Amino acid sequence: MTTSYLPPISWWHKWIEEGMPPLDDNVPFCKRHGLNRCCIDSPNGQLTLTVPVSRPGTTDTDSRLKVSDLLVSEHGDWRHKHWHALESTYFNSPFFEYYQDDFRPVFEQQFEHFTDLNTALINVCADLLDTKQLQALPPHHRPMYGKNYYQVFAHKHGFLPDLSIFDLLMNMGPESVLYL
């Protein structure tokens, strides 16, 4: 599996089911695969957050690049904008207050390589999910995968499936493991 920016719930499910193998970033980068994007819930519906990336030595992206070669661009003050979007969207969710201090430092840090940013975020999520304990549970002890869970804005636009793991954590907290 390849690293991804705040991966969707389906990515986490697959990664755990496969025994949490090391992530392979030595694969071609394709813009269409969305490895540098995540989707969150927002008051206006699904919102896509994109990390600007560049190839070494230029500001252009290239489909022949490997994911491991990508650099994080500071174009457009994306770190501040992403944190503001996450904070303003999930401020009223049940677990934002508990988890914000785990995530905020990652958004305050500058990462040169895209894979380093993703690794930092995946590690925070894995720690909060307690994936080592989760991996030991047989799938039938995780009966909620694929089911709807509480979302702050579901009353406005319905349930949005397979959003970023951030959405699940902010809305379900420690019970998130039941959905993976």
C-alpha positions in Angstrom: 0.0 0.0 0.0 1.1 3.5 -0.7 1.0 6.4 1.8 -1.7 8.9 1.6 -2.6 12.3 3.1 -5.1 11.6 6.1 -6.2 8.5 4.3 -9.9 7.5 4.0 -11.5 4.9 6.2 -11.3 2.2 3.5 -7.5 2.7 3.3 -7.2 2.1 7.0 -9.5 -1.0 6.9 -7.4 -2.5 4.1 -4.1 -1.7 5.8 -5.2 -3.3 9.0 -6.6 -6.3 7.3 -3.3 -6.8 5.4 -1.5 -6.8 8.7 -0.3 -3.2 8.6 2.6 -3.8 6.1 5.3 -1.2 5.6 4.1 1.5 3.2 5.6 1.4 -0.3 6.3 4.9 -1.5 8.5 3.7 -4.4 5.5 3.8 -6.8 4.7 6.4 -9.5 2.8 9.4 -8.4 -0.4 10.0 -10.3 -2.5 13.1 -9.5 -5.7 11.2 -10.3 -5.1 8.7 -7.4 -5.4 11.6 -4.9 -2.6 10.6 -2.6 -2.1 14.2 -1.7 -5.8 14.8 -1.0 -8.2 14.0 1.7 -12.0 14.5 2.0 -13.7 15.8 5.2 -17.2 16.7 6.1 -18.0 20.4 6.3 -21.1 22.6 6.8 -21.5 22.7 3.0 -20.9 19.0 2.3 -17.7 17.1 1.3 -14.6 19.3 1.2 -11.4 18.2 -0.4 -8.1 19.4 1.1 -5.0 19.1 -1.2 -1.4 19.2 -0.2 0.6 21.1 -2.9 3.5 19.0 -4.0 6.4 19.6 -6.3 9.2 17.6 -7.8 12.8 18.2 -6.7 14.3 21.2 -8.4 11.1 22.6 -9.8 7.6 23.7 -8.8 5.9 21.4 -11.4 4.4 18.0 -10.7 5.2 15.1 -13.0 3.3 11.9 -13.3 6.5 10.0 -13.8 7.7 10.9 -10.3 7.7 8.4 -7.5 5.7 9.3 -4.4 9.0 9.1 -2.4 10.4 11.9 -4.6 7.7 14.4 -3.9 8.4 17.5 -1.9 5.8 19.5 0.1 5.3 22.9 -1.4 4.5 25.8 1.0 2.5 27.4 -1.8 -0.7 29.1 -0.6 0.0 28.7 3.1 -1.8 25.3 2.9 -0.8 24.1 6.4 -2.6 27.0 8.0 -5.6 26.7 5.7 -5.9 22.9 6.3 -5.7 23.3 10.0 -8.2 26.1 10.0 -10.6 24.0 7.8 -10.2 21.0 10.2 -10.6 23.1 13.3 -13.6 25.1 12.1 -15.3 22.0 10.7 -14.7 19.7 13.6 -14.7 22.1 16.5 -18.2 21.0 17.6 -17.5 17.3 17.1 -17.4 15.1 20.2 -13.7 14.4 20.1 -11.9 17.4 18.5 -11.1 18.9 21.9 -9.5 15.6 23.0 -7.4 15.0 19.8 -6.5 18.5 18.5 -3.3 18.6 20.5 -2.2 15.4 18.8 -2.7 16.8 15.3 -1.9 20.5 15.6 1.9 20.0 16.0 2.0 18.1 12.6 0.4 21.1 10.9 2.8 23.5 12.6 5.8 21.6 11.4 7.3 22.1 7.9 8.1 18.9 6.1 10.4 18.7 3.1 9.2 15.4 1.8 5.6 14.5 1.3 6.1 11.0 2.7 7.4 12.4 6.0 4.2 14.5 6.4 2.1 11.4 5.7 4.1 9.2 8.0 3.7 11.8 10.8 -0.1 11.9 10.4 -0.5 8.2 10.0 1.5 7.6 13.1 -0.7 10.0 15.1 -3.8 8.2 13.8 -2.4 4.8 14.5 -1.5 5.8 18.0 -5.0 7.2 18.6 -6.6 4.1 17.1 -4.3 1.7 19.0 -3.8 -0.3 15.8 -1.6 -2.9 17.4 -4.5 -3.9 19.6 -6.9 -3.6 16.7 -4.8 -5.9 14.5 -5.1 -8.6 17.1 -8.9 -8.5 17.0 -10.5 -10.8 14.4 -12.7 -8.9 11.9 -15.9 -10.2 13.5 -15.0 -8.1 16.6 -15.2 -5.0 14.3 -18.8 -5.3 13.3 -19.3 -1.7 12.3 -17.1 -1.4 9.2 -19.0 0.1 6.3 -21.9 1.2 8.6 -22.9 4.8 9.1 -21.5 6.6 12.2 -22.3 9.9 13.8 -21.3 12.9 11.6 -21.8 16.5 12.8 -23.4 17.7 9.6 -25.3 14.6 8.6 -28.6 16.4 9.4 -27.7 18.9 6.6 -26.6 16.7 3.8 -26.8 13.1 4.9 -24.1 10.7 5.8 -20.9 11.0 3.7 -19.1 7.6 3.4 -15.4 6.9 3.3 -14.1 10.3 4.4 -10.7 10.8 5.9 -9.9 8.9 9.1 -9.9 12.4 10.7 -13.6 12.5 10.4 -14.1 9.1 12.0 -11.7 10.0 14.9 -13.3 13.4 15.6 -16.8 12.0 15.6 -16.3 8.5 17.2 -13.1 8.8 19.3 -12.0 5.6 20.8 -15.0 3.7 19.2 -13.4 4.4 15.8 -11.7 1.0 16.0 -15.1 -0.7 15.7 -15.5 0.9 12.2 -12.3 -0.4 10.8 
